[in-house]
């Protein structure tokens, strides 16, 4: 019984971990993956440490800083620094052309073997955030990529203001991709083995019970019933005082 409970918990545990975001239905690794495709999911947070230009109050709620100036790079901005934040709201990300074009180029560069329709679907649902309440991006993946006429010349290193389309920090993207890829692998195996335990715990007793309809001879049927079905799970109980207290122990068939 404990094994069955463990199997059921393993089947629902992974899906529950995603319940704070957009709803998913089915089994992880069978009907859907938590981060799919991993290359695009790694791009999603690669610019998280780069201040983004925002004008909505929600982006600065609880933020004590307003962007930093590191003179010398064309990707850094010294204008209206008070409007740059590392905690942009979903609405700001959805409207930010700099953010969307940088994300689009990252995905274009890292997801070369993924179908466009799949990237567009991921983009619509997740480029801004994982929550169902997040607004859709103001630009589609194709439209954002079309705005990038040539490969960006600058990398958005940590802390640099995003002021135009920039390349992702390679070390940050690689670390995120490896973490996401391994997480997907572990969750898929977790779900697979949970399903094996679950089906074995439920299905095996049912399959074994069907043997009683097999055309065995009476001698064989009597032997099987005596050894497998009607045998007490604790034979020593039958001749002890325990029977008087707890009654007869269950048989193997009942167990």
N, C-alpha and C positions, 0 to 999 in steps of 0.2 A: 504493500500500500504506500509505504514511504517512497519507493522507487517510482510509482505512478505519479505521486504528487510532485516529485522532483522533475519528472518529465514534463508535466503540464506547466510548471513554473518556467522551465527552460524554453518552452514554446512561446509563451506570452511575454517573457521578460524583455527580449530584444525589441519587440514591437512597442511595448510600453515605454521604452527609453526614448522613442520618437514621438510619443503622444503629445508632447508640448508643442510640436510643430504641426506641419500639415498632416492630416490623417492618412494612414496607410492601411491597406487591408490585405491579409494573406500572411504567408510565412516568409521571413527574411531569407534570402538566398534562393527562394523558389519562385514566388510571384513578384518580388521586388527586392531591391538592394537599398540599404540605408543611404549610401553615398554613391550615386551613379549618374554620370561617369566620375570616377575618382579624380581624373585630371581637371575637370571643371570645378569639382568641389574643392580641390586644393587652391584653385584660383580665387574662390569666393572670399577667403579671409586673408589673402596674401598682402592686401593693401590696408589691413586693419590698423597698422601703426602709423599710417600716413594721414596727417591732417587734411581734411577735405573742406572746400568752401561751402558753407551752408548759411542760410538766412533765416531759417525757422527757429523759434525759441526752443523747441523740443530737443534740438541737437546740442544745446548748451546747458540743458537742465542737469544739475549735479556736476558739471564740469568746471574745475577751477582754472583751467588753462585755455588759451585761445590760439594755439598754434605757435610755432617757433620759427625764427628766422636763422638760416644758416647760409649766409651770403656766399655767392660764388657759383651756384648751379642755376641754370635757366629753369630747372624744375621747382625752385624755391621761390616763394613770393614774399615781398616785403610790403605789399599793398594790402590794406584792410585785414591785417593779421587777426584782428579780433573776430573775424568771421570764419576762421579755420578751426576745425575741431576734430579730435580723434574719436568722438562719440556721436557720429552723425545719426540722425533719425532715419527710419526706413523711407520716409517721404523725401528726405534730402538725397539719399542714395539713388532713389528711383528717378530723380530729376537731374542728377549730376552728370553732365556729358563727359567730364574728365574721368570720373569713376567708371562709367559704363564703357567708354572707348578703351580704357586701360584693361578692364575685365575682358572685353571682347578680344583684344589682341592677345592677352594671356591665353585664353581658351583656343584661339586660332593657332597659336604657336605650340601649345601643349597637347591639344586633342586632335592631332592630324588624322587619326584612324577612326574617328567617331562620326557617324552619319549626322548631316546638318539638321535633320528633323529632330534628332535626339538632343542635340545641343540647343536648338530653339525651345524645345519643351522644357529642358532644365533651366534655361535662361528665364523663361516666363515665370517659372515657379520659385526659383531659388537664388537668382543673382542678387536680389535685394535682401532676402533673408529667408529663414525657414518657417516663419509663422504664416498661418493662413490669412491673418489680418494684414499682412504686409502688402503695400500697393504694388501693382505691376510696374515694370520699368517703362520709362517714357520712350525708350527706343528698343526695337527688337534686336536680337543678336546680329542679324544681317545688316540692319540699318546702322548700328553702332560700329560694326567692323568696316562698313563702307566709308565712314567718316575718317578712317585712318588711311591716308593716301600713301604713306610710306612707313617703314619700320621705325618706331620711336628710337631716339638716340640716347635716352637717359633712363637710368634705373631708379625706381622709387625706393631708395634706401630708407631704413627705419627713421622716422621723425621728419622726413622731408615733406614739405607741403606739396600736395598734388595740384599742379597748375598746368594741366595739359595731359595728353596721353603719354604714359610711361611704361617701361618694361617692368615685370615683376622681379623682386629680389629672388635670385635663383636658389639661394640656400634656404630661404623661408619656404618657397614653393616645394622644393625637394623634400624638406622635412615634413611638411603637411601632406604631401602625396604619399610618402612612405607610411606615415601614421594612419592615414585613411585607408590605404590599401590593406595594411595588416589588420586594421579594425574590421574591415569588411570580411576578410578571410576568417578571422576568429568568430565573428558573429554567424557567418554561414555554417561553419563547422559546429558551432554551438547549437544552431537550429537543426542541423542534420542529425546529430547524435541524440538530441532531445526527441526528435521525431522517431528515430529508431527505437529508443526506449519506450516511448509512448505506444507505438504500434505493436511492439513485442509484448508489452504488459497487457494490452487489450486484445490484440489479435491472436496471439499464441494460445491462450486458454480456449478461445472460441474454436480455433482450428483443431485443437486436441479433443475438444468435446464432440466434434463431428465424427470421430473415430467410432463412436458407439453405433453409428449407422452403417459401418463397413461390414461386408458379408463375411465376418470371421466365423469359424466353426464354434460350436458351443464350448468345446474344450478350451480353445484359445480365448474366447470371450470370458469364460470363467476365470482363467488364469490372469488375464489383463485386469479384470475388475477386482480380483482379490489382491493383486499386487500394486495397482496404480490408483484405483478409484476408491475402494472400500477400506483400504489399509489406514489405520489411525496415524495421524501425523506425529503423535507421541505415544508409541506403543507401551512404554513403561507406565503410563497413567492407568491403563486398564486394570492393573492389579495393585493399585495403591489407593491410599485414602483420599487422594486428590479428586478421584471420581465422585466421591460422596459430597465434596464441597463444590466443585466446579462442573460436575456432570461429565459426560463423555467428551473427550477432545475431538476436534473436527477431523474428518477423514482427509486424505490427500485430494480426493475429488472436490470436497467442499472448500479446501484451502486454495 
